[in-house]
Amino acid sequence: MTIKDIAFFAGLFLGSTLLLSTTYVFVKRQAFGLGGVVLIIFGSFMVGLSIWTSFEFSFKKDGSITAKYTQEIKEDLGEKTADINGNIEFLKLKIAELSQDVAALKIANPKAAPSKELVKSREVKEQEFKRNSDYSILVFIKMLKKKQRA
């Protein structure tokens, strides 16, 4: 369990406790008061900050306030990582093909060309890669115990 997980659960637990205790007192005594307002505010902040860790607030000179949820950045990062992984796999395929060519040319005479079967098998591999290159699977692992299962 990482420190982020501990902070998340502690904030969620303490914030929920503050909210529930305020609600309990209001239901039992029908009294809210300043203490209830303070507990509701702090409880909401604790629960909210545990869940919403990716907010950005900005204040402009004209007096406008902007709040932005920045979760999209992580999704863009995942998409870019998937594209990079696809390009890496394509380069690995090309390197393997070139290595086969060099090995074949070293064995044969310098004027030799790859066989038609080898060229045809490469074309099939390239077509299959092009069909599947739009898809990439990216697995994010949060807990070390689940890494092997993933």
GIBEL-V777125 format. One record per helix or strand. SS is the DSSP state (A for helix, B for strand). FROM is the first residue (numbers start at 0). TO is the last residue. If there is no record, write none. Layout:
SS/FROM/TO, SS/FROM/TO
This chain:
A/2/28, A/32/50, B/54/58, B/64/68, A/70/106, A/115/131, A/143/145
